[in-house]
Amino acid sequence: MTKQVKQIDRVVIRFAGDSGDGMQLTGDRFTSETASFGNDLSTLPNFPAEIRAPAGTLPGVSSFQLHFADHDILTPGDAPTVLVAMNPAALKANIRDLPRGAEIIVNTDEFTKRAMAKVGYATNPLEDGSLDAYNIHAVPLTTLTVDALAEFDISKKDAERAKNMFALGLLSWLYHRPTEATVAFLKKKFAKLPVIAEANVAAFKAGWNFGETTEGFAVSYEIAPAKLPSGTYRNITGNLALSYGLVAAGQRAELPVYLGSYPITPASDILHELAKHKNFNVRTFQAEDEIAGIGAALGASFGGALGVTTTSGPGVALKSEAIGLAVSLELPLLIVDVQRGGPSTGLPTKTEQSDLLQAMFGRNGEAPVPIVAPRTAGDCFDAAIEAARIALKYRTPVFLLSDGYLANGSEPWRIPAVDDLPDLRVEFATEPNHELEDGSKVFWPYKRDPETLARPWAVPGTAGLEHRIGGIEKADGSGTINYEPANHDFMVRIRQAKVDGIAKDIEPLWLDDPTDDAKVLVVGWGSTYGPIAAGVRRVRSQGGKVAQAHFRHLNPFPANTAEVLKKYDKVIVPEMNLGQLALLLRGKYLVDAIAYNQVRGLPFKAEELAHVIQEVIESV
């Protein structure tokens, strides 16, 4: 029979199952095919911190949410309209997020009495009427997969493991996704195990054919490609984009990139990726601890490289003394902090924005450090280049604050032309720069550029430029050890002035106020951009007037910040912390910021922000 094909403009799908069910791989493959088809998309992987969380339990559920559409979208979606639940735990952990009428594809093979009892189901939810508000598709995924692979010389356990590929094939049929790249991917992934490779391909195709032939799915859906600006696109995660940005920065600066890092979730993928790019003069060092990682990176900067260290919040705490040393040495260094839930070990695989004040003030003494924050996964590329530009030009360590949501989430990214990237080349000191009273010439390591206040960068071993640097306070200009009160006061102020002066060299605070008469402004930073912009869109679509501003530079703030903030009667600051940016804005600009905060380990939902914005508009 000919099945109906329905045109829709968007869908939000969530794959959910045990950590060992391959939900992240399934989501990644569906995302890749969706990107190649040309839809705009946004993803939200969500998984336990344990390597193998307890099977069949609520804490052990792993999920992957994908929002794709035929138009520009900004978030992974507030709620899934389709849930693929591989077991009772996946159903129970996610059912509360589904709107009425959502589609649920359930693997009925896993709904045994024991499995249901483990998560608190006294009766079978597929039979007791508790799911009547949803459209249920009961599919014995495991049985169908095992039957499809009966002719392969593999164990029943290996056959059952392929059920995620059966599910992927079914969803690929349901939403008309391409299949060629997934088949090629599976053959490459299991190239050393050709039987397993062919079995997974067979399971994938069986899922597709099941959708085509079963009466359980009478309708399939088409979502047209999105109309995006012309160019060459690829799907990219934040960590991958950030890695490419670091590589590009090294190339545009004509400097080697040196990464000194200790593996930590969710930043480790940057180390993994950069290790692949020795051909671009990138060197990676997996250190024995966080302190060794930043020490090696700072040493590389002293030697004339672009030094980088990657970490998350707990690692920043350990690196704080060395960051202070970098401030004193006045050398370029990038500290990439991919934020996660805290405190302490906290929520390693969940997202948060709680390291802003740590980046701003988390060192002894007056030790100012510029801070740059990307706003989307693709923007991590540009933010990395911008952080490198500031570090190199002003001879300073720079914080790059990403987070787990950006790091693991993905979106279509237009690949830029290399010639469009900024020129980051620097001039090293090559000769003495100061004349003494007796007429002799020497090299002063702290003699500054009058415009940027940056000190000269001399590569060790350059004849005639021998100099001493270190953590003990230096005399202005000569760099000799100096304990004089007036000198210390001057050096503290000059280092602060150098960072403050960067405000003249960065883009203005981004502002979107189409009617130019809104009385309410929503201000954000980092990954809140998408949810805030989506919430603002909803309010505007209902006739509300609201402006949006978003910070990329958090230290120093852009030069027009005061002008923007004082233009509006009410300023709302949504953050995934307890009000850190709001505190800074209140303190510096005396604005009565309305903090809206949540620390759930998940990004904001657009609908909740729209509700908050509407309430504030009505109160003005």
Residue pairs with C-beta under 8 A, 6 or more apart in sequence:
3 212
3 217
3 218
3 219
3 220
4 218
4 219
4 220
5 176
5 219
5 220
5 221
5 222
6 219
6 220
6 221
6 222
7 221
7 222
7 223
7 224
8 221
8 222
8 223
9 69
9 70
9 71
9 223
10 67
10 68
10 69
10 70
10 71
10 73
10 223
11 67
11 68
11 69
11 81
11 82
11 175
11 221
11 223
12 65
12 66
12 67
12 76
12 77
12 78
12 79
12 80
12 81
12 82
13 30
13 65
13 66
13 80
13 81
13 82
13 83
13 84
13 171
13 175
14 63
14 64
14 65
14 66
14 80
14 82
14 83
14 84
14 94
14 97
15 23
15 26
15 27
15 30
15 63
15 64
15 65
15 84
15 86
15 164
15 167
16 23
16 61
16 62
16 63
16 64
16 83
16 84
16 85
16 86
16 90
16 91
16 93
16 94
17 23
17 61
17 62
17 63
17 84
17 85
17 86
17 87
17 90
17 107
17 164
18 53
18 55
18 56
18 60
18 61
18 62
18 86
18 87
18 89
18 90
19 47
19 48
19 50
19 52
19 53
19 55
19 60
19 61
19 62
20 52
20 55
21 62
21 86
21 87
21 163
21 164
22 161
22 164
22 165
23 47
23 62
23 63
23 64
23 86
23 164
24 45
24 47
24 62
24 64
25 164
26 64
26 164
26 165
26 167
26 168
27 43
27 45
27 64
27 65
27 66
28 64
29 168
29 182
29 185
30 66
30 168
30 171
30 172
30 177
31 41
31 43
31 66
31 235
31 410
32 181
32 182
32 185
32 235
33 172
33 177
33 178
33 179
33 181
33 182
34 41
34 66
34 68
34 177
35 41
35 233
35 234
35 235
35 410
35 412
36 178
36 181
36 235
37 177
37 178
37 225
38 225
38 226
38 228
39 68
39 69
39 70
39 223
39 225
39 226
40 68
40 69
40 70
40 71
40 72
40 73
40 226
40 228
40 411
40 412
41 66
41 67
41 68
41 69
41 73
41 235
41 410
41 411
41 412
42 66
42 67
42 68
42 73
42 74
42 75
42 76
42 77
42 409
42 410
42 411
42 530
43 64
43 65
43 66
43 67
43 76
43 408
43 409
43 410
43 411
44 64
44 65
44 66
44 76
44 77
44 405
44 409
44 602
44 603
45 63
45 64
45 65
45 408
45 409
46 62
46 63
46 64
46 65
46 349
46 350
46 602
47 62
47 63
47 349
48 59
48 60
48 61
48 62
48 349
49 265
49 347
49 348
49 349
50 60
53 59
53 60
53 61
53 62
54 60
56 87
56 88
56 89
56 115
56 118
56 119
57 89
57 118
57 119
58 89
58 92
58 93
58 119
60 89
61 89
61 90
61 93
61 94
63 90
63 93
63 94
65 76
65 77
65 80
66 76
67 73
67 75
67 76
67 77
68 223
69 223
69 226
70 223
70 224
70 225
70 226
70 227
71 226
71 227
72 226
72 228
73 534
74 529
74 530
74 531
74 533
74 534
74 537
74 606
75 530
75 531
75 534
75 603
75 605
75 606
76 409
76 603
78 605
78 606
78 607
79 97
79 98
79 99
79 102
79 605
80 94
80 97
80 98
80 102
81 98
81 99
81 102
81 103
82 102
82 103
82 104
82 105
82 171
83 91
83 94
83 95
83 98
83 102
83 103
83 104
83 105
84 105
84 167
84 171
85 91
85 94
85 104
85 105
85 106
85 107
86 107
86 110
86 141
86 163
86 164
86 167
87 107
87 110
87 111
87 115
88 110
88 111
88 115
88 116
88 118
88 119
88 121
88 125
89 115
89 118
89 119
91 104
91 106
91 125
92 119
92 120
92 121
92 125
93 119
95 104
95 131
98 104
98 134
100 133
100 134
101 133
101 134
101 135
102 134
102 135
103 134
103 135
103 137
104 131
104 134
104 135
104 136
104 137
105 137
105 139
105 167
105 170
105 171
106 126
106 136
106 137
106 138
106 139
107 139
107 140
107 141
107 142
107 163
107 167
108 126
108 138
108 139
108 140
108 141
109 140
109 141
109 142
109 143
110 142
111 124
111 126
116 124
116 125
125 131
126 136
126 138
137 216
137 217
138 216
139 170
139 210
139 216
141 163
141 166
141 167
142 160
142 163
144 166
144 206
144 207
144 210
145 159
145 160
145 162
145 163
145 165
145 166
145 203
145 206
146 156
146 159
146 160
148 166
148 202
148 203
148 206
149 159
149 162
149 199
149 202
149 203
152 159
152 195
152 198
152 199
152 202
153 195
154 195
154 196
154 199
158 196
158 199
159 199
162 199
162 200
162 202
162 203
163 203
165 186
165 200
165 201
165 203
165 204
165 207
166 203
166 204
166 206
166 207
166 210
167 207
168 182
168 204
168 207
169 179
169 203
169 204
169 205
169 206
169 207
169 208
169 209
169 210
169 211
170 207
170 208
170 210
170 211
170 217
171 177
171 207
172 178
172 179
172 182
172 204
172 207
172 208
173 207
173 208
173 209
173 210
173 211
173 212
173 217
173 220
174 211
174 217
174 220
174 221
175 220
175 221
175 222
175 223
176 220
176 221
176 222
176 223
179 204
179 205
179 208
182 204
183 201
183 204
186 197
186 200
186 201
186 204
187 197
187 201
189 197
190 196
190 197
190 200
191 197
211 217
211 220
226 412
228 412
228 414
229 414
231 414
231 415
232 414
232 415
233 412
233 413
233 414
233 415
234 412
234 413
234 415
235 410
235 411
235 412
235 413
236 244
236 377
236 378
236 381
236 410
236 411
236 412
236 413
237 269
237 377
237 407
237 408
237 409
237 410
238 374
238 376
238 377
238 380
238 402
238 405
238 406
238 407
238 408
238 409
238 410
239 266
239 267
239 269
239 270
239 273
239 338
239 380
239 402
239 407
239 408
240 269
240 273
241 377
241 378
241 379
241 380
241 381
241 384
241 413
242 270
242 336
242 374
242 380
242 381
242 383
242 384
242 400
242 402
242 407
243 269
243 270
243 273
243 274
243 277
244 381
244 384
245 380
245 381
245 382
245 383
245 384
245 385
245 388
246 257
246 259
246 270
246 274
246 282
246 306
246 308
246 334
246 384
246 388
247 257
247 274
247 277
247 280
247 282
248 381
248 384
248 385
248 418
248 421
249 257
249 306
249 384
249 385
249 388
249 389
249 424
250 256
250 257
250 280
250 281
250 282
250 306
250 388
251 280
251 281
251 418
252 385
252 421
252 422
252 423
252 424
252 425
253 306
253 388
253 392
253 424
253 425
253 426
254 425
255 281
255 304
255 305
255 306
255 392
255 426
256 281
256 282
256 283
256 300
256 304
256 305
256 306
257 274
257 280
257 281
257 282
257 283
257 305
257 306
257 308
258 282
258 283
258 284
258 285
258 296
258 297
258 300
258 301
258 305
258 306
258 307
258 308
259 270
259 271
259 274
259 282
259 283
259 284
259 285
259 297
259 308
259 309
259 310
260 285
260 287
260 292
260 293
260 294
260 295
260 296
260 297
260 298
260 300
260 307
260 308
260 309
261 267
261 270
261 271
261 284
261 285
261 286
261 287
261 293
261 297
261 308
261 309
261 310
261 311
262 286
262 287
262 288
262 289
262 290
262 292
262 293
262 311
262 315
263 271
263 286
264 290
264 311
264 312
264 314
264 315
265 312
265 340
265 348
265 349
266 312
266 338
266 340
266 348
266 349
266 404
266 407
266 408
267 310
267 311
267 312
267 315
267 336
267 337
267 338
267 407
269 407
270 310
270 336
270 338
271 284
271 286
271 310
274 282
274 284
275 284
283 300
283 305
285 293
285 296
287 293
287 295
287 296
289 318
290 311
290 315
290 318
290 319
291 318
291 319
291 321
291 322
293 309
293 311
293 315
293 319
294 309
294 319
294 322
294 323
294 333
294 335
295 322
297 307
297 308
297 309
297 333
298 307
298 322
298 325
298 326
298 329
298 331
298 333
299 307
300 306
300 307
301 307
301 326
301 331
301 332
301 333
302 329
302 331
302 460
302 469
303 459
303 460
304 428
304 457
304 459
304 460
306 332
306 334
306 388
306 391
306 392
307 331
307 332
307 333
307 334
308 333
308 334
308 336
309 319
309 333
309 334
309 335
309 336
310 336
310 338
311 319
311 335
311 336
311 337
311 338
312 337
312 338
312 339
312 340
312 348
313 337
313 339
313 340
313 342
313 346
313 354
313 355
313 358
314 342
314 344
314 345
314 346
315 337
316 323
316 335
316 337
316 355
316 358
316 359
316 362
317 358
317 362
319 335
320 362
320 363
320 364
321 363
321 364
323 333
323 335
323 363
323 367
323 369
323 397
324 363
324 364
324 365
324 367
324 471
325 471
326 333
326 396
326 397
327 363
327 367
327 368
327 369
327 396
327 397
327 495
328 367
328 469
328 470
328 471
328 473
328 474
329 469
329 470
329 471
330 395
330 396
330 446
330 454
330 455
330 495
330 498
331 395
331 396
331 397
331 457
332 388
332 391
332 392
332 395
332 396
332 397
332 398
332 457
333 391
333 396
333 397
333 398
334 384
334 387
334 388
334 391
334 397
334 398
334 400
335 359
335 369
335 397
335 398
335 399
335 400
336 384
336 400
336 402
337 355
337 359
337 399
337 400
337 401
337 402
338 402
338 403
338 404
338 406
338 407
339 351
339 352
339 353
339 354
339 355
339 401
339 402
339 403
339 404
340 346
340 347
340 348
340 349
340 350
340 351
340 352
340 403
340 404
341 347
341 348
341 350
341 351
341 352
341 354
341 404
341 599
341 601
342 352
342 354
342 355
346 352
347 601
349 404
350 404
350 601
350 602
351 403
351 404
351 405
351 406
351 527
351 576
351 601
351 602
351 603
352 403
352 404
352 576
352 577
352 599
352 601
353 401
353 403
353 525
353 526
353 527
353 528
353 575
353 576
353 577
353 580
354 576
354 577
354 578
354 580
354 599
355 401
356 371
356 401
356 525
356 554
356 577
356 580
356 581
356 584
357 580
357 583
357 584
359 369
359 371
359 399
359 401
359 554
359 555
360 369
360 371
360 554
360 555
360 584
363 369
365 492
366 492
366 495
366 496
367 495
368 495
368 496
368 499
368 500
368 555
369 396
369 397
369 398
369 399
369 499
369 555
370 387
370 390
370 391
370 394
370 396
370 398
370 399
370 499
370 502
370 553
370 555
370 556
371 398
371 399
371 401
371 553
371 554
371 555
372 383
372 386
372 387
372 390
372 398
372 399
372 400
372 401
372 552
372 553
372 554
373 383
373 400
373 401
373 402
373 525
373 526
373 551
373 552
373 553
373 554
374 380
374 382
374 383
374 384
374 400
374 402
374 406
374 526
374 527
374 552
375 525
375 526
375 527
375 529
375 530
375 550
375 552
376 406
376 411
376 527
376 529
376 530
377 406
377 409
377 410
377 411
377 413
378 411
378 412
378 413
378 414
380 402
380 406
381 413
381 416
383 400
383 402
383 552
384 400
385 421
385 422
385 424
386 552
387 398
387 399
387 400
388 398
388 424
389 422
389 424
390 396
390 398
390 502
390 505
390 506
391 397
391 398
392 424
392 426
393 426
393 452
393 454
393 505
394 452
394 453
394 454
394 498
394 499
394 501
394 502
395 454
395 455
395 457
396 454
396 498
396 499
399 555
401 526
401 554
402 526
402 527
403 526
403 527
403 576
405 527
405 603
406 526
406 527
426 457
428 456
428 457
428 458
428 459
428 462
429 443
429 456
429 457
429 458
429 462
429 465
430 462
430 465
431 441
431 443
431 464
431 465
432 441
432 442
432 443
432 464
432 465
433 441
433 443
433 444
433 447
433 456
434 441
434 442
434 443
434 444
434 447
434 477
434 478
435 441
436 442
443 456
443 458
443 464
443 465
443 466
443 467
444 456
444 467
444 477
444 478
444 479
445 455
445 456
445 458
445 467
445 468
445 469
445 474
445 479
446 455
446 474
446 475
446 476
446 477
446 478
446 479
447 455
447 456
447 477
448 454
448 455
448 494
449 455
452 498
452 501
453 494
453 497
453 498
453 501
454 498
458 465
458 467
459 465
467 479
468 479
468 480
469 479
470 481
472 481
473 481
473 482
473 483
473 487
473 488
473 491
474 480
474 481
474 482
474 491
475 481
475 482
475 484
475 487
476 482
476 487
476 490
476 491
476 494
482 488
499 555
499 556
500 556
502 553
502 556
503 553
503 556
503 557
503 558
503 559
504 559
506 552
506 553
506 556
506 558
506 559
507 552
507 553
507 558
508 558
508 559
508 560
509 549
509 550
509 551
509 557
509 558
509 560
509 561
509 564
510 549
510 550
510 551
510 552
511 547
511 548
511 549
511 564
512 533
512 536
512 547
512 548
512 549
513 521
513 547
513 548
514 540
515 545
517 545
518 545
518 546
518 547
518 568
519 545
519 568
519 569
519 570
519 617
519 620
520 545
520 546
520 547
520 568
520 569
520 570
520 571
520 572
520 613
520 616
520 617
520 620
521 546
521 547
521 548
521 549
521 564
521 565
521 567
521 568
521 570
521 571
521 572
522 532
522 535
522 536
522 546
522 547
522 548
522 549
522 571
522 572
522 573
522 574
522 609
522 613
523 548
523 549
523 550
523 551
523 565
523 571
523 572
523 573
523 581
523 585
523 593
524 532
524 548
524 549
524 550
524 551
524 573
524 574
524 575
524 581
525 550
525 551
525 552
525 554
525 575
525 581
527 576
527 603
528 574
528 575
528 576
528 603
528 604
529 550
530 603
531 574
531 603
531 604
531 605
531 606
531 609
532 548
532 550
532 574
532 604
532 609
533 548
534 606
534 609
535 604
535 606
535 607
535 608
535 609
535 610
535 612
535 613
536 546
536 548
536 609
536 610
536 613
537 606
538 606
538 607
538 610
539 546
539 610
539 613
539 614
539 617
540 546
542 614
544 613
544 614
544 617
545 617
546 613
546 617
547 568
549 564
551 557
551 558
551 581
554 581
554 584
557 588
561 589
562 589
565 571
565 585
565 589
565 591
566 589
566 591
569 620
570 594
570 616
570 619
570 620
571 585
571 591
571 592
571 593
571 594
572 593
572 594
572 596
572 612
572 613
572 616
573 579
573 581
573 582
573 585
573 593
573 594
573 595
573 596
574 596
574 597
574 604
574 609
574 612
575 581
575 582
575 595
575 596
575 597
576 597
576 598
576 599
576 603
576 604
577 597
577 599
578 595
578 597
578 599
579 595
579 597
582 593
582 594
582 595
585 591
585 593
586 592
586 593
594 616
596 609
596 612
598 604
